Structure formats: C-alpha cells, structure tokens
C-alpha cells in the first residue's frame, strides 16, 4: 500500500503535497517524494525513510510551481531507497503509483529493446517509459496514457505529469483507491478522503477503469477507452478533527481510547432492546433456509475477528461457518454456491486479497455481505450489501478500534441470524442486547489497565519472546495480542490455544519465555488454571488478564491486568483492550515504529 497525492491550482503545490502526504503516511513510510512542474520543466525531490527526510531535503531547496504530485511508499518491488522512491520519470513524463504492475518485467524488456534505460528496480518505472514511448509516436498526453493503460496488468492508481501538457494531471484507477477533491480554481488528488478534508469537502470517488483529466478549473472522468463518464461529486460531512491525533502521543493510543465511542457509534440505531431486534438496514437475508453456510474471509487482524465470529454464528444461529485467509482463498478452488453467505471483513475496504476473494465468491454466485470501516471503499462498493463499522478513520497502522467494532458488527449479524432462524428465544435476545448496550461502558473501564500495562512493558522490555494463550473465543484474541506485539514492538510472540500447549510449545517455557494468558472466566477457566500451573512448574513468568476480584489466577500470576466482570458473549471484545495497551507500551518504550 502506498499513498499518492496531486495538486493543480493557483498556489504553490508543495505545501499541499507535503501536508496531505503526512495524512497518508499510514499507507506507507519507507520513502517519499514529490514532483512539481514549472515553466514546462518538472523537478523531482525524493528521500528514503520517513516523510521528514523529504521535508529536510525540501528545506534546503524548495520546489516552486502550481502543479505537482507526491507519493509515500511501502515497498513491493525494489528495496526502500532514494532511487526506488517515487515519483519515477522518463524524460517528459513523471508518475506516482500505488499498486503492483504484474507484467512489469515483460514491459521492461520490451522497452529496453526500444532503447529505454531504467534507473530503479521498481515496477512503476515501466509506466512513464511506456507513456513516453507513445508520446514519441506523436500521441497526445491523454491518448498516450490510455494506450499505456491497455498494456498494464495488475492493481494501480496513478497520478501523472507531462511537460508537453504542463497544466494537467492525469490520474487513473484500477483496484487501488483514488479520490479527486474539487476546490475553487484548484483541484486535488489523494488516495483517501481524510487527506483532502483540510482543503475541500467536495469529492469524486473514482471507480476501477476510470481515469480523470484535471486542470485548475475543470475536471473530467473517462473510461480507459476515452469515453466520457458523468460523475456526481459528493459532499463529505465527517469532521476533520476526527482524523487528527487529539492530544494523544500516537494515533494508535488515541484509537485505543476511542473504542467506547467507536463501539457506541457502531451500535447506534442498530439494536432495539425493547423489541429484541437488531436492525442492519443493509443486510438482505432472503429466507430462513439461507444461508446454508457462512464463509468469512479477511487478512491479519480482521481475520482474527472472523475467528471469533465463528463461535458466535455457530453458537447462536447454528449455521456452519468456515473462516479463510483472504490471501489463500482463491488459490484453493473453494466450494461456493448461491446458498453461501460470504462475509469479507476489512477495515480499509481496499485489501487486494480480500477484494480478490470477494470477486471469486461473487463469480460463484455467493451473496456478499461485507464488513468495512472505510465508506465507499472498493470492497464496500463491490459487495451486494455492506455493514459499516462506524469506527471513524483508523490512522494507526495497527488495527485497534477497527477490530473491536468489527467484532461488534459480527456479533450483531450472529444475533440477527439467530433470531431469524429462531435458534434463540426473544428473552435470550433481550438479554444479549442488554449485554451489548453495556459494552462501551465495560470497554471504558477496561482502559483503566493502562498504567499496569506500562509497568509490565517496562519489566519485560528486554524480553525477546512471548507466548500468548487463550481458549475458546479468547484464543483468537491471544493470536491478535501476539500479532499486535510483533507488528509494532518487533518482539517475537506466538499465539496458542492454551489446550494445545502441552502438545509441543510447553518445551519452550522457562524464565525467559513469559506467558500472557487470557483468564477472565467462562467454563474454560479451570482448564486454563491447570495450564498455568504447568507454566509455573517450568519457572515461566505469567502475565494474566483477569476478572475484577479474581483471587485464583492472580495468585499464580506474576502480573495481572484486571478488567471488569463480563458476560461470555462479549468476553473476547473486552479482553482485547489490555493486549492492545500492552503492545502499545512496549513499542512506545522501545521507540519502534
Ligand atoms: O484493512 P484490512 O482490515 O483489510 O487489513 C487487513 C490487515 O492488513 C490488517 O488487519 C493488519 O493485520 C493490521 N493492520 C494489523 O494490526
């Protein structure tokens, strides 16, 4: 994932490009660059590393001009370096790109035979070269871009400048997001809406197969063959403040603390306790025989949400559930038909594998109900229906509020299916809905473990390996806790079912391998206590998430993180909070990204 931006108007382009790239750093931060055109010349500045390195370079030599494009990169082809940083150029043409050009080797070889020399290892550099090739055949900028697009296979969004037509930016989109922002005498481009909100609230969301030609006071959208497409701009109503840090040291911490609000927003208007109903306007469930099966697909943290949902949908609605990694799904000839309810889960709504899994399922006639956080994202747009998590923009790369709100939506879907199939009574439903209404308050209380998690992180700061244990629906939370620690603190961690520990991993346990365990209650607690005794017997250190007032686990544990007493139904959601804070404090104390 990378972020791209563009500006054309009456002002200097550089401030917009840098400021909006800052908002897109969550999409990638291993290098960045901008290109600005003035007097029919394009000047490029690029730097390896975070955006501040580019800013330093620009402090020494500002780029002046009223039209420009920019990029923040997360490497896919070619290591992070100045040379591989975008923009890439070929004589008259400069390009920034988000995505992957699958046939770049083929194109590179063909263009090299035509005499093109490449400066970088990237797939992207073939694109300006290919456009240049068509310009050399006297094609206009627009036609050269169209002909280039026909040559490309893969996922992309581009913003392109050309010195032959220096007043326009051409952008194109296929499977990577791209938004136009409309101003007064100025136009903007960005990979997502929050990057534009400081400048405009009038946006045009481009669809796959669309390109746009943008000048300071006009814009038009065409398909890749050049036929005009009528698009209606949308007005965005989110507050800009919602996309900023709000006094917290990091976005991740802010987003952890936003969870009570995010959960409230996600529940809002969707549960009616008195009539024991869940209202999900967008969920279309044609009849009680449907679905024969539910298939959940996602990647990373969102996949952990799917694993928890299996417990809820099978337990409450008695429908068989399969959970797949979206990244594996289409490669194993999955058996899917029109009786399947297919649920892709994605915060961004742009994860390429999840999108591809969705397309695979749709091609086999499954009904696709997606769960997304980003409104109007590619996955949301392609689904038959969508239930949005109302977490607000998640800027932190480590998914936190998106995860807990995904769980809330999945639980609501399970309850709705259960009532529809009458696998739970009206009274049971009322009880569950009451539990759900308490959730924001319980999550708020769970946040009070913050200080304890910081103490624990300090005590174990130099530990290299952790084991995370849980059972039942807490097992996916152990996986999630371990993923979060790995992802942001760069400490090795494994999530395991506590029950499976004796089948191998127990051999690893000693005083250097602490065990983080989810032991807040439920019918599995006595078994978990048995596992903890085994850990103790091997000299292992225990860091336990426990229930308020617990005596038994805390006696065994070296450190305890206490959360309020909770109903089994919402246990995995509330248990997540201490593990997010623990990972955050490790990363903060270590100073990792
Ligand atoms: O946007 P998505 O939910 O589709 O992203 C999927 C994963 O890349 C994501 O959940 C990732 O694992 C998290 N950033 C980890 O914190």
Boltz pocket constraint, residues with backbone or C-beta under 6 A from the ligand:
constraints:
  - pocket:
      binder: B
      contacts: [[A, 299], [A, 300], [A, 301], [A, 302], [A, 303], [A, 345], [A, 346], [A, 347], [A, 348], [A, 349], [A, 350], [A, 351], [A, 354], [A, 396], [A, 397], [A, 398], [A, 399], [A, 400], [A, 484], [A, 487]]
      max_distance: 6.0
